[in-house]
Amino acid sequence: MSERKMPWAVIVAVAVQTAAGLIWAGGAAARIETLETRVAEQRLVAERLARLEEQAVATRASLERIEAKVSGE
């Protein structure tokens, strides 16, 4: 049986690639966390916007009723 020796260059290259992969994964995780935070904030803003739109519709309806009474319709 012949024994094969792995060159140091291959071992170093694999170690460097593994380290780079771990650094990339950490950066990706941080970006994902930032995006999740933004989405959560936007959900709250969307809810508030929906409430404001409904209040505007109700205000417009009230204004139309007042204008109708004032003009005698």
HTML snippet that shows the backbone in 3Dmol.js (N, CA, C, O; Angstrom):
<script src="https://3Dmol.org/build/3Dmol-min.js"></script>
<div id="view" style="width:600px;height:400px;position:relative"></div>
<script>
const pdb = `
ATOM      1  N   MET A   1       0.822  -1.173   0.000  1.00  0.00           N
ATOM      2  CA  MET A   1       0.000   0.000   0.000  1.00  0.00           C
ATOM      3  C   MET A   1       0.873   1.246   0.000  1.00  0.00           C
ATOM      4  O   MET A   1       1.888   1.337   0.689  1.00  0.00           O
ATOM      5  N   SER A   2       0.431   2.183  -0.795  1.00  0.00           N
ATOM      6  CA  SER A   2       1.199   3.421  -0.840  1.00  0.00           C
ATOM      7  C   SER A   2       0.491   4.476  -0.002  1.00  0.00           C
ATOM      8  O   SER A   2      -0.729   4.625  -0.061  1.00  0.00           O
ATOM      9  N   GLU A   3       1.261   5.185   0.757  1.00  0.00           N
ATOM     10  CA  GLU A   3       0.707   6.272   1.566  1.00  0.00           C
ATOM     11  C   GLU A   3       0.798   7.566   0.773  1.00  0.00           C
ATOM     12  O   GLU A   3       1.836   7.896   0.199  1.00  0.00           O
ATOM     13  N   ARG A   4      -0.295   8.278   0.757  1.00  0.00           N
ATOM     14  CA  ARG A   4      -0.298   9.571   0.070  1.00  0.00           C
ATOM     15  C   ARG A   4      -0.214  10.661   1.119  1.00  0.00           C
ATOM     16  O   ARG A   4      -0.949  10.647   2.106  1.00  0.00           O
ATOM     17  N   LYS A   5       0.661  11.579   0.905  1.00  0.00           N
ATOM     18  CA  LYS A   5       0.801  12.711   1.807  1.00  0.00           C
ATOM     19  C   LYS A   5       0.104  13.906   1.180  1.00  0.00           C
ATOM     20  O   LYS A   5       0.200  14.146  -0.023  1.00  0.00           O
ATOM     21  N   MET A   6      -0.594  14.645   2.020  1.00  0.00           N
ATOM     22  CA  MET A   6      -1.293  15.836   1.546  1.00  0.00           C
ATOM     23  C   MET A   6      -0.347  17.023   1.684  1.00  0.00           C
ATOM     24  O   MET A   6       0.212  17.262   2.755  1.00  0.00           O
ATOM     25  N   PRO A   7      -0.173  17.756   0.604  1.00  0.00           N
ATOM     26  CA  PRO A   7       0.740  18.910   0.683  1.00  0.00           C
ATOM     27  C   PRO A   7       0.187  19.986   1.615  1.00  0.00           C
ATOM     28  O   PRO A   7      -1.026  20.162   1.736  1.00  0.00           O
ATOM     29  N   TRP A   8       1.099  20.699   2.266  1.00  0.00           N
ATOM     30  CA  TRP A   8       0.705  21.759   3.190  1.00  0.00           C
ATOM     31  C   TRP A   8      -0.093  22.845   2.486  1.00  0.00           C
ATOM     32  O   TRP A   8      -0.980  23.453   3.084  1.00  0.00           O
ATOM     33  N   ALA A   9       0.211  23.085   1.250  1.00  0.00           N
ATOM     34  CA  ALA A   9      -0.496  24.123   0.501  1.00  0.00           C
ATOM     35  C   ALA A   9      -1.983  23.803   0.397  1.00  0.00           C
ATOM     36  O   ALA A   9      -2.818  24.703   0.492  1.00  0.00           O
ATOM     37  N   VAL A  10      -2.319  22.534   0.204  1.00  0.00           N
ATOM     38  CA  VAL A  10      -3.726  22.136   0.111  1.00  0.00           C
ATOM     39  C   VAL A  10      -4.408  22.332   1.465  1.00  0.00           C
ATOM     40  O   VAL A  10      -5.533  22.827   1.533  1.00  0.00           O
ATOM     41  N   ILE A  11      -3.738  21.952   2.517  1.00  0.00           N
ATOM     42  CA  ILE A  11      -4.308  22.102   3.862  1.00  0.00           C
ATOM     43  C   ILE A  11      -4.529  23.582   4.180  1.00  0.00           C
ATOM     44  O   ILE A  11      -5.578  23.957   4.703  1.00  0.00           O
ATOM     45  N   VAL A  12      -3.548  24.413   3.865  1.00  0.00           N
ATOM     46  CA  VAL A  12      -3.678  25.850   4.117  1.00  0.00           C
ATOM     47  C   VAL A  12      -4.796  26.436   3.259  1.00  0.00           C
ATOM     48  O   VAL A  12      -5.576  27.256   3.743  1.00  0.00           O
ATOM     49  N   ALA A  13      -4.886  26.029   2.001  1.00  0.00           N
ATOM     50  CA  ALA A  13      -5.927  26.549   1.115  1.00  0.00           C
ATOM     51  C   ALA A  13      -7.319  26.189   1.633  1.00  0.00           C
ATOM     52  O   ALA A  13      -8.224  27.023   1.626  1.00  0.00           O
ATOM     53  N   VAL A  14      -7.485  24.954   2.080  1.00  0.00           N
ATOM     54  CA  VAL A  14      -8.780  24.532   2.617  1.00  0.00           C
ATOM     55  C   VAL A  14      -9.100  25.311   3.891  1.00  0.00           C
ATOM     56  O   VAL A  14     -10.245  25.711   4.097  1.00  0.00           O
ATOM     57  N   ALA A  15      -8.111  25.528   4.738  1.00  0.00           N
ATOM     58  CA  ALA A  15      -8.341  26.284   5.973  1.00  0.00           C
ATOM     59  C   ALA A  15      -8.727  27.727   5.666  1.00  0.00           C
ATOM     60  O   ALA A  15      -9.631  28.275   6.298  1.00  0.00           O
ATOM     61  N   VAL A  16      -8.047  28.344   4.698  1.00  0.00           N
ATOM     62  CA  VAL A  16      -8.368  29.725   4.337  1.00  0.00           C
ATOM     63  C   VAL A  16      -9.762  29.809   3.738  1.00  0.00           C
ATOM     64  O   VAL A  16     -10.513  30.734   4.049  1.00  0.00           O
ATOM     65  N   GLN A  17     -10.120  28.863   2.887  1.00  0.00           N
ATOM     66  CA  GLN A  17     -11.463  28.869   2.289  1.00  0.00           C
ATOM     67  C   GLN A  17     -12.532  28.651   3.347  1.00  0.00           C
ATOM     68  O   GLN A  17     -13.597  29.267   3.288  1.00  0.00           O
ATOM     69  N   THR A  18     -12.266  27.792   4.300  1.00  0.00           N
ATOM     70  CA  THR A  18     -13.221  27.554   5.387  1.00  0.00           C
ATOM     71  C   THR A  18     -13.407  28.828   6.218  1.00  0.00           C
ATOM     72  O   THR A  18     -14.533  29.196   6.551  1.00  0.00           O
ATOM     73  N   ALA A  19     -12.312  29.488   6.545  1.00  0.00           N
ATOM     74  CA  ALA A  19     -12.403  30.738   7.315  1.00  0.00           C
ATOM     75  C   ALA A  19     -13.172  31.796   6.529  1.00  0.00           C
ATOM     76  O   ALA A  19     -14.015  32.497   7.089  1.00  0.00           O
ATOM     77  N   ALA A  20     -12.886  31.911   5.248  1.00  0.00           N
ATOM     78  CA  ALA A  20     -13.599  32.888   4.424  1.00  0.00           C
ATOM     79  C   ALA A  20     -15.086  32.566   4.360  1.00  0.00           C
ATOM     80  O   ALA A  20     -15.921  33.470   4.399  1.00  0.00           O
ATOM     81  N   GLY A  21     -15.416  31.297   4.264  1.00  0.00           N
ATOM     82  CA  GLY A  21     -16.828  30.886   4.244  1.00  0.00           C
ATOM     83  C   GLY A  21     -17.529  31.235   5.542  1.00  0.00           C
ATOM     84  O   GLY A  21     -18.675  31.685   5.528  1.00  0.00           O
ATOM     85  N   LEU A  22     -16.860  31.035   6.653  1.00  0.00           N
ATOM     86  CA  LEU A  22     -17.459  31.364   7.948  1.00  0.00           C
ATOM     87  C   LEU A  22     -17.642  32.876   8.105  1.00  0.00           C
ATOM     88  O   LEU A  22     -18.653  33.329   8.642  1.00  0.00           O
ATOM     89  N   ILE A  23     -16.673  33.645   7.641  1.00  0.00           N
ATOM     90  CA  ILE A  23     -16.806  35.110   7.701  1.00  0.00           C
ATOM     91  C   ILE A  23     -17.957  35.568   6.821  1.00  0.00           C
ATOM     92  O   ILE A  23     -18.731  36.437   7.221  1.00  0.00           O
ATOM     93  N   TRP A  24     -18.081  34.998   5.629  1.00  0.00           N
ATOM     94  CA  TRP A  24     -19.170  35.355   4.717  1.00  0.00           C
ATOM     95  C   TRP A  24     -20.520  35.005   5.352  1.00  0.00           C
ATOM     96  O   TRP A  24     -21.464  35.792   5.287  1.00  0.00           O
ATOM     97  N   ALA A  25     -20.605  33.816   5.965  1.00  0.00           N
ATOM     98  CA  ALA A  25     -21.867  33.401   6.588  1.00  0.00           C
ATOM     99  C   ALA A  25     -22.237  34.337   7.736  1.00  0.00           C
ATOM    100  O   ALA A  25     -23.412  34.654   7.916  1.00  0.00           O
ATOM    101  N   GLY A  26     -21.263  34.778   8.504  1.00  0.00           N
ATOM    102  CA  GLY A  26     -21.532  35.725   9.587  1.00  0.00           C
ATOM    103  C   GLY A  26     -22.051  37.048   9.057  1.00  0.00           C
ATOM    104  O   GLY A  26     -22.973  37.630   9.629  1.00  0.00           O
ATOM    105  N   GLY A  27     -21.470  37.526   7.971  1.00  0.00           N
ATOM    106  CA  GLY A  27     -21.946  38.766   7.354  1.00  0.00           C
ATOM    107  C   GLY A  27     -23.351  38.611   6.802  1.00  0.00           C
ATOM    108  O   GLY A  27     -24.175  39.517   6.922  1.00  0.00           O
ATOM    109  N   ALA A  28     -23.624  37.465   6.198  1.00  0.00           N
ATOM    110  CA  ALA A  28     -24.964  37.212   5.668  1.00  0.00           C
ATOM    111  C   ALA A  28     -25.988  37.167   6.794  1.00  0.00           C
ATOM    112  O   ALA A  28     -27.098  37.678   6.649  1.00  0.00           O
ATOM    113  N   ALA A  29     -25.621  36.564   7.904  1.00  0.00           N
ATOM    114  CA  ALA A  29     -26.534  36.495   9.047  1.00  0.00           C
ATOM    115  C   ALA A  29     -26.838  37.896   9.572  1.00  0.00           C
ATOM    116  O   ALA A  29     -27.976  38.188   9.940  1.00  0.00           O
ATOM    117  N   ALA A  30     -25.829  38.756   9.609  1.00  0.00           N
ATOM    118  CA  ALA A  30     -26.048  40.126  10.079  1.00  0.00           C
ATOM    119  C   ALA A  30     -26.967  40.881   9.129  1.00  0.00           C
ATOM    120  O   ALA A  30     -27.838  41.627   9.575  1.00  0.00           O
ATOM    121  N   ARG A  31     -26.782  40.696   7.822  1.00  0.00           N
ATOM    122  CA  ARG A  31     -27.649  41.370   6.849  1.00  0.00           C
ATOM    123  C   ARG A  31     -29.090  40.868   6.970  1.00  0.00           C
ATOM    124  O   ARG A  31     -30.031  41.657   6.885  1.00  0.00           O
ATOM    125  N   ILE A  32     -29.258  39.582   7.165  1.00  0.00           N
ATOM    126  CA  ILE A  32     -30.606  39.018   7.309  1.00  0.00           C
ATOM    127  C   ILE A  32     -31.275  39.579   8.556  1.00  0.00           C
ATOM    128  O   ILE A  32     -32.460  39.913   8.529  1.00  0.00           O
ATOM    129  N   GLU A  33     -30.530  39.682   9.638  1.00  0.00           N
ATOM    130  CA  GLU A  33     -31.103  40.236  10.877  1.00  0.00           C
ATOM    131  C   GLU A  33     -31.540  41.683  10.674  1.00  0.00           C
ATOM    132  O   GLU A  33     -32.599  42.087  11.154  1.00  0.00           O
ATOM    133  N   THR A  34     -30.729  42.460   9.968  1.00  0.00           N
ATOM    134  CA  THR A  34     -31.080  43.851   9.678  1.00  0.00           C
ATOM    135  C   THR A  34     -32.356  43.925   8.853  1.00  0.00           C
ATOM    136  O   THR A  34     -33.235  44.740   9.132  1.00  0.00           O
ATOM    137  N   LEU A  35     -32.455  43.078   7.842  1.00  0.00           N
ATOM    138  CA  LEU A  35     -33.662  43.069   7.005  1.00  0.00           C
ATOM    139  C   LEU A  35     -34.895  42.660   7.796  1.00  0.00           C
ATOM    140  O   LEU A  35     -35.968  43.235   7.609  1.00  0.00           O
ATOM    141  N   GLU A  36     -34.756  41.673   8.678  1.00  0.00           N
ATOM    142  CA  GLU A  36     -35.889  41.257   9.505  1.00  0.00           C
ATOM    143  C   GLU A  36     -36.352  42.390  10.403  1.00  0.00           C
ATOM    144  O   GLU A  36     -37.553  42.563  10.610  1.00  0.00           O
ATOM    145  N   THR A  37     -35.417  43.164  10.940  1.00  0.00           N
ATOM    146  CA  THR A  37     -35.768  44.303  11.794  1.00  0.00           C
ATOM    147  C   THR A  37     -36.524  45.350  10.985  1.00  0.00           C
ATOM    148  O   THR A  37     -37.526  45.898  11.447  1.00  0.00           O
ATOM    149  N   ARG A  38     -36.038  45.626   9.772  1.00  0.00           N
ATOM    150  CA  ARG A  38     -36.716  46.610   8.921  1.00  0.00           C
ATOM    151  C   ARG A  38     -38.126  46.162   8.565  1.00  0.00           C
ATOM    152  O   ARG A  38     -39.055  46.970   8.567  1.00  0.00           O
ATOM    153  N   VAL A  39     -38.289  44.887   8.261  1.00  0.00           N
ATOM    154  CA  VAL A  39     -39.620  44.374   7.910  1.00  0.00           C
ATOM    155  C   VAL A  39     -40.560  44.514   9.098  1.00  0.00           C
ATOM    156  O   VAL A  39     -41.719  44.893   8.928  1.00  0.00           O
ATOM    157  N   ALA A  40     -40.078  44.215  10.292  1.00  0.00           N
ATOM    158  CA  ALA A  40     -40.917  44.348  11.487  1.00  0.00           C
ATOM    159  C   ALA A  40     -41.338  45.802  11.685  1.00  0.00           C
ATOM    160  O   ALA A  40     -42.488  46.075  12.030  1.00  0.00           O
ATOM    161  N   GLU A  41     -40.407  46.740  11.467  1.00  0.00           N
ATOM    162  CA  GLU A  41     -40.742  48.160  11.604  1.00  0.00           C
ATOM    163  C   GLU A  41     -41.748  48.585  10.542  1.00  0.00           C
ATOM    164  O   GLU A  41     -42.662  49.359  10.825  1.00  0.00           O
ATOM    165  N   GLN A  42     -41.587  48.089   9.338  1.00  0.00           N
ATOM    166  CA  GLN A  42     -42.494  48.461   8.253  1.00  0.00           C
ATOM    167  C   GLN A  42     -43.890  47.901   8.488  1.00  0.00           C
ATOM    168  O   GLN A  42     -44.880  48.510   8.081  1.00  0.00           O
ATOM    169  N   ARG A  43     -43.978  46.749   9.138  1.00  0.00           N
ATOM    170  CA  ARG A  43     -45.288  46.196   9.455  1.00  0.00           C
ATOM    171  C   ARG A  43     -46.064  47.143  10.362  1.00  0.00           C
ATOM    172  O   ARG A  43     -47.257  47.372  10.161  1.00  0.00           O
ATOM    173  N   LEU A  44     -45.373  47.694  11.365  1.00  0.00           N
ATOM    174  CA  LEU A  44     -46.023  48.647  12.270  1.00  0.00           C
ATOM    175  C   LEU A  44     -46.453  49.901  11.516  1.00  0.00           C
ATOM    176  O   LEU A  44     -47.552  50.412  11.731  1.00  0.00           O
ATOM    177  N   VAL A  45     -45.597  50.392  10.643  1.00  0.00           N
ATOM    178  CA  VAL A  45     -45.930  51.584   9.861  1.00  0.00           C
ATOM    179  C   VAL A  45     -47.112  51.300   8.946  1.00  0.00           C
ATOM    180  O   VAL A  45     -47.985  52.153   8.784  1.00  0.00           O
ATOM    181  N   ALA A  46     -47.155  50.120   8.348  1.00  0.00           N
ATOM    182  CA  ALA A  46     -48.262  49.768   7.457  1.00  0.00           C
ATOM    183  C   ALA A  46     -49.589  49.723   8.222  1.00  0.00           C
ATOM    184  O   ALA A  46     -50.621  50.156   7.709  1.00  0.00           O
ATOM    185  N   GLU A  47     -49.555  49.198   9.443  1.00  0.00           N
ATOM    186  CA  GLU A  47     -50.769  49.170  10.259  1.00  0.00           C
ATOM    187  C   GLU A  47     -51.240  50.586  10.585  1.00  0.00           C
ATOM    188  O   GLU A  47     -52.432  50.881  10.497  1.00  0.00           O
ATOM    189  N   ARG A  48     -50.316  51.453  10.956  1.00  0.00           N
ATOM    190  CA  ARG A  48     -50.682  52.833  11.270  1.00  0.00           C
ATOM    191  C   ARG A  48     -51.222  53.542  10.035  1.00  0.00           C
ATOM    192  O   ARG A  48     -52.181  54.307  10.128  1.00  0.00           O
ATOM    193  N   LEU A  49     -50.614  53.294   8.886  1.00  0.00           N
ATOM    194  CA  LEU A  49     -51.075  53.903   7.647  1.00  0.00           C
ATOM    195  C   LEU A  49     -52.492  53.439   7.307  1.00  0.00           C
ATOM    196  O   LEU A  49     -53.318  54.238   6.865  1.00  0.00           O
ATOM    197  N   ALA A  50     -52.768  52.172   7.510  1.00  0.00           N
ATOM    198  CA  ALA A  50     -54.110  51.657   7.236  1.00  0.00           C
ATOM    199  C   ALA A  50     -55.141  52.332   8.146  1.00  0.00           C
ATOM    200  O   ALA A  50     -56.236  52.676   7.702  1.00  0.00           O
ATOM    201  N   ARG A  51     -54.781  52.519   9.421  1.00  0.00           N
ATOM    202  CA  ARG A  51     -55.691  53.203  10.334  1.00  0.00           C
ATOM    203  C   ARG A  51     -55.925  54.648   9.903  1.00  0.00           C
ATOM    204  O   ARG A  51     -57.056  55.134   9.934  1.00  0.00           O
ATOM    205  N   LEU A  52     -54.864  55.328   9.505  1.00  0.00           N
ATOM    206  CA  LEU A  52     -54.999  56.716   9.063  1.00  0.00           C
ATOM    207  C   LEU A  52     -55.865  56.820   7.807  1.00  0.00           C
ATOM    208  O   LEU A  52     -56.657  57.753   7.673  1.00  0.00           O
ATOM    209  N   GLU A  53     -55.717  55.871   6.896  1.00  0.00           N
ATOM    210  CA  GLU A  53     -56.542  55.885   5.686  1.00  0.00           C
ATOM    211  C   GLU A  53     -58.015  55.704   6.035  1.00  0.00           C
ATOM    212  O   GLU A  53     -58.873  56.374   5.461  1.00  0.00           O
ATOM    213  N   GLU A  54     -58.309  54.825   6.951  1.00  0.00           N
ATOM    214  CA  GLU A  54     -59.701  54.621   7.366  1.00  0.00           C
ATOM    215  C   GLU A  54     -60.253  55.859   8.056  1.00  0.00           C
ATOM    216  O   GLU A  54     -61.413  56.218   7.855  1.00  0.00           O
ATOM    217  N   GLN A  55     -59.426  56.514   8.871  1.00  0.00           N
ATOM    218  CA  GLN A  55     -59.873  57.744   9.513  1.00  0.00           C
ATOM    219  C   GLN A  55     -60.131  58.835   8.481  1.00  0.00           C
ATOM    220  O   GLN A  55     -61.069  59.617   8.633  1.00  0.00           O
ATOM    221  N   ALA A  56     -59.316  58.897   7.440  1.00  0.00           N
ATOM    222  CA  ALA A  56     -59.527  59.881   6.382  1.00  0.00           C
ATOM    223  C   ALA A  56     -60.828  59.611   5.643  1.00  0.00           C
ATOM    224  O   ALA A  56     -61.552  60.547   5.303  1.00  0.00           O
ATOM    225  N   VAL A  57     -61.135  58.341   5.392  1.00  0.00           N
ATOM    226  CA  VAL A  57     -62.393  57.994   4.732  1.00  0.00           C
ATOM    227  C   VAL A  57     -63.568  58.405   5.606  1.00  0.00           C
ATOM    228  O   VAL A  57     -64.539  58.978   5.111  1.00  0.00           O
ATOM    229  N   ALA A  58     -63.488  58.117   6.904  1.00  0.00           N
ATOM    230  CA  ALA A  58     -64.567  58.486   7.820  1.00  0.00           C
ATOM    231  C   ALA A  58     -64.704  60.011   7.903  1.00  0.00           C
ATOM    232  O   ALA A  58     -65.820  60.530   7.938  1.00  0.00           O
ATOM    233  N   THR A  59     -63.593  60.720   7.935  1.00  0.00           N
ATOM    234  CA  THR A  59     -63.624  62.183   7.990  1.00  0.00           C
ATOM    235  C   THR A  59     -64.268  62.750   6.731  1.00  0.00           C
ATOM    236  O   THR A  59     -65.079  63.673   6.810  1.00  0.00           O
ATOM    237  N   ARG A  60     -63.915  62.209   5.575  1.00  0.00           N
ATOM    238  CA  ARG A  60     -64.496  62.666   4.313  1.00  0.00           C
ATOM    239  C   ARG A  60     -66.013  62.430   4.289  1.00  0.00           C
ATOM    240  O   ARG A  60     -66.773  63.281   3.829  1.00  0.00           O
ATOM    241  N   ALA A  61     -66.443  61.260   4.793  1.00  0.00           N
ATOM    242  CA  ALA A  61     -67.872  60.968   4.834  1.00  0.00           C
ATOM    243  C   ALA A  61     -68.599  61.949   5.753  1.00  0.00           C
ATOM    244  O   ALA A  61     -69.689  62.427   5.439  1.00  0.00           O
ATOM    245  N   SER A  62     -67.966  62.238   6.903  1.00  0.00           N
ATOM    246  CA  SER A  62     -68.572  63.197   7.821  1.00  0.00           C
ATOM    247  C   SER A  62     -68.655  64.582   7.176  1.00  0.00           C
ATOM    248  O   SER A  62     -69.672  65.264   7.305  1.00  0.00           O
ATOM    249  N   LEU A  63     -67.625  64.987   6.506  1.00  0.00           N
ATOM    250  CA  LEU A  63     -67.604  66.287   5.842  1.00  0.00           C
ATOM    251  C   LEU A  63     -68.682  66.366   4.764  1.00  0.00           C
ATOM    252  O   LEU A  63     -69.347  67.392   4.624  1.00  0.00           O
ATOM    253  N   GLU A  64     -68.855  65.299   4.013  1.00  0.00           N
ATOM    254  CA  GLU A  64     -69.894  65.283   2.976  1.00  0.00           C
ATOM    255  C   GLU A  64     -71.292  65.408   3.597  1.00  0.00           C
ATOM    256  O   GLU A  64     -72.158  66.096   3.056  1.00  0.00           O
ATOM    257  N   ARG A  65     -71.504  64.734   4.740  1.00  0.00           N
ATOM    258  CA  ARG A  65     -72.812  64.852   5.428  1.00  0.00           C
ATOM    259  C   ARG A  65     -73.027  66.273   5.922  1.00  0.00           C
ATOM    260  O   ARG A  65     -74.127  66.814   5.800  1.00  0.00           O
ATOM    261  N   ILE A  66     -71.978  66.887   6.481  1.00  0.00           N
ATOM    262  CA  ILE A  66     -72.113  68.266   6.964  1.00  0.00           C
ATOM    263  C   ILE A  66     -72.393  69.221   5.808  1.00  0.00           C
ATOM    264  O   ILE A  66     -73.251  70.097   5.917  1.00  0.00           O
ATOM    265  N   GLU A  67     -71.671  69.052   4.703  1.00  0.00           N
ATOM    266  CA  GLU A  67     -71.893  69.911   3.550  1.00  0.00           C
ATOM    267  C   GLU A  67     -73.307  69.737   2.992  1.00  0.00           C
ATOM    268  O   GLU A  67     -73.932  70.705   2.558  1.00  0.00           O
ATOM    269  N   ALA A  68     -73.802  68.511   3.007  1.00  0.00           N
ATOM    270  CA  ALA A  68     -75.167  68.265   2.509  1.00  0.00           C
ATOM    271  C   ALA A  68     -76.189  68.970   3.397  1.00  0.00           C
ATOM    272  O   ALA A  68     -77.157  69.538   2.891  1.00  0.00           O
ATOM    273  N   LYS A  69     -75.985  68.940   4.718  1.00  0.00           N
ATOM    274  CA  LYS A  69     -76.916  69.608   5.629  1.00  0.00           C
ATOM    275  C   LYS A  69     -76.843  71.119   5.469  1.00  0.00           C
ATOM    276  O   LYS A  69     -77.868  71.800   5.493  1.00  0.00           O
ATOM    277  N   VAL A  70     -75.638  71.641   5.307  1.00  0.00           N
ATOM    278  CA  VAL A  70     -75.469  73.089   5.184  1.00  0.00           C
ATOM    279  C   VAL A  70     -76.096  73.598   3.879  1.00  0.00           C
ATOM    280  O   VAL A  70     -76.714  74.662   3.859  1.00  0.00           O
ATOM    281  N   SER A  71     -75.937  72.854   2.818  1.00  0.00           N
ATOM    282  CA  SER A  71     -76.473  73.304   1.538  1.00  0.00           C
ATOM    283  C   SER A  71     -77.967  72.989   1.393  1.00  0.00           C
ATOM    284  O   SER A  71     -78.595  73.417   0.425  1.00  0.00           O
ATOM    285  N   GLY A  72     -78.537  72.250   2.341  1.00  0.00           N
ATOM    286  CA  GLY A  72     -79.967  71.975   2.360  1.00  0.00           C
ATOM    287  C   GLY A  72     -80.405  70.823   1.468  1.00  0.00           C
ATOM    288  O   GLY A  72     -81.570  70.757   1.078  1.00  0.00           O
ATOM    289  N   GLU A  73     -79.511  69.932   1.145  1.00  0.00           N
ATOM    290  CA  GLU A  73     -79.882  68.797   0.270  1.00  0.00           C
ATOM    291  C   GLU A  73     -80.586  67.707   1.017  1.00  0.00           C
ATOM    292  O   GLU A  73     -80.959  66.694   0.425  1.00  0.00           O
TER     293      GLU A  73
END
`;
const viewer = $3Dmol.createViewer("view");
viewer.addModel(pdb, "pdb");
viewer.setStyle({}, {cartoon: {color: "spectrum"}});
viewer.zoomTo();
viewer.render();
</script>
